[in-house]
């Protein structure tokens, strides 16, 4: 039981550090469901909602873990992978448009 408490404590610390960090995470604003080929996205979304409904604890933990990991992986790849275009579809220097 002590180990479970330590693991949860470390997860809370990690989440709080990520909330105040400068690590960028992808936004879902770029998803366009009315474009061509959106049937696949619609089916995937329906399957995701159904799986959340039937297996909420496991699926929500899996989704959040993948999202947190994706931000950390992308940050690591940008830092050690050299110069590359912004994967988020935004200018490299924030909101400055050229």
Order of alpha helices (4+ residues) and beta strands (2+ residues): alpha-alpha-alpha
